Amino acid sequence: MRDMTGAESTAAAPVPLLNAANVLTGARLVLVPVFAATVVASAMTHAGWRMAACLIFVVASATDLVDGWIARRFELVTSLGKVADPIADKALTGAALVLLSVYDRLPWWVTVVILARELGITALRFWVIRHGVIAASRGGKVKTALQILAITWYLWPMPEALAAIGPWIMGAAVVVTVVTGFDYIAQALRLRRPAR
């Protein structure tokens, strides 16, 4: 595009906050209470409700992949999206972990470790937001995938032999969650260093 002098204009149009990627992130947040209500209805004993809760969780989690792809593919990345996206992820996985612990399907220490890391990193993101945005790293994406897989495994009414695999998946998720947490701390410190 050329300006009035005939020179090429290099200014890109601002990305609207209300775009498809951000709408999907918002939809994920809306699905959190729906998912929680379904888990409560199941009381983790009713197979039909557990399947429904699991499917809602999977659909809500899938929006994370879709909104990220849309944002990158159509250049709809916004600072709001970079912050809101991990918050939506944490709200969904956090609700799932707490409910699994409430119904004695998951040890509370696992939920506490994961949530402490997630809330800590969210606080770090806000701490450095004036200096830059800490986007999700590759390790962070592996962490998210492992958490989603583990939670899905716990939610679905598996036969006993298959259910025994769930703790191993969750164990891997906990390890990656902690390791990537230290990586994000290092990123935050690097962003803050020039300000000093």
N, C-alpha and C positions, 0 to 999 in steps of 0.2 A: 504494500500500500504506500502511495506517495503523499507527501504533504503539499502545501500550497507552493512551496519553492521548487517542487519537482523531485526532491530528495526522497529516498526510501525511508519510510517511517519504521523504526525498530521497536516502538512501544507496543507491548502486547496488551490486549484487552483484559481488564481485570476479571478474575474468575468469580462468578456469583456465588454467594454463600449457599443459596438454595439451589443445589444441583443434584443430579442423580446419586452421586456418591454419598453426599451428606444426608440425603433422604434415606438411603439404605442404612446408614449408621444410626439415624434416628429411629428407623423401624426396628433395629436390633434392640435399642433401649426400650421401646414399647413392648417387645416380646418378653422382656425379662419378667415382669409381674405375671404375664400369662403363663410362662413356663413354671414359675414358682407355684402358682395356684394349682397347676396340673400335678406337680410333684406332691403337694399337700393332699390333693384329692386321692392320689394313689396310696399315700401313707407308705410307699415303697413295698406294698404287699399286693396291690391289685395290678395284675399283669397288663390289662388293657390301658389303664391310666399311665402306667410306667412307660409303655410303648408310645403313648401320645406325648408324654413329657420328653421322651428321648427324641422323637421326631421334631418337636418344636425346638429343642436345643440344637439339633443338627441344622435345621433350616436357619435359625438365627445365627449360628456359627458360620454357615455358608455365606451369609451376607457380608461377612468380613472379607472373604476372598473376592467377592464380586465388586464390592465398593472400592477396594484397593485397585482392582484391575481397571474399573471404569475411570477412576481418578487419574491413573497414569496414562491410560490409552487415549483419553480425550482431554488431557491436560486440565483436569478439574481439581488439582491438588490445592488445598487451602490450609492455612495455619489452623483454622477451626477444625477441619477434618483430621489433621495430624494429631490434635489433642483429643478430640471427641472420640475418634476411632478406638484408641486403647482404653478410654474410659468405658465405652460400651462393651468392649471385650471383658474388662474386669468386672463390670456389673453382672454380666451373664455368667461367667465362670465362677465369680464369687458367690452368687446366689446358689449355683449348683453345688459348690463345695460345702457351703454352710448347711444346706438341706441334707446332703448326703451324711454329714456328721451328725446332724440332729436326729436322723433316723438310724444312727449307728451302723452305717455302711462304710464310713471312712473315718479313720482316727482323727481326732481333733487336732493333733499336732501337725498333721499334713496340711489341714486347712489353714491353721495359724501361720505356718511357714510360708505357704504360697501367698496368702492374703497380705502378710506383712511385707513381703517382697513387692507385690503388685502395688500396694498403696504407697510404699516408699518410693518406688520409681515414678509413680504418678506425681507425688509431691516434688520429686527432683525435676520433672518436666516443667512444672509451674515455676520452680525456683530459677531455672535458667531460661525461661521463655523469652525474656527481653534480649538475651544474647544469641538465641538460636533455638531451633526445635530439634529435640532428640527423636528421630524417626525410628520405626521398628527395624532392628537389625535382622540379619539372616538367622542368628541364634535365637532371637526373640520370636521369629516365625516358627522355628522348630519347637520352641517351648510351647507356643500357642497350639500347634498341631498335636503335640503329645498330651497336653491338658485336655483338649477336645476329645481325643481318642479315648483317654482314660475315663473321663466323665461319661462319655457315651457307653463305654463298656459297663460302668457301674449302673447306669440308668436302665439299660435294656435287660429284661428278665432272662438272663443267660442260664443254660444248664450249669450245674455245679462245677463240672470239669473245666468249662470255658471261663466261668466266673473267676476261677483261681488265677487266671492270667492278668486280671485287672490290677491287682496290687503291684505287679511287676511293671506294667505300663505307667502306673501312677508314680512308682519309685523313680523311673527314668525321667518323668516330667518334673519331679521335685528337684532332682540333680541339675537338670538343664535350667530350671527356673532360678535356682540359687546362683549358678555360674554366670548366666546372662545378667543377673542383677548386678554383680560386681562390674561387668563390662559397661553397663549403663552408668554406674557411678563414675567410672573413669571418663566416660564421654562428657558427663555433666561437669566434672572438674576441669576438663580441657576447655569447655565452653566458657566457664567462669574465669579462667586464668587471665585472659587478655584484659578483663575488666579491672583487675587489680593493678 
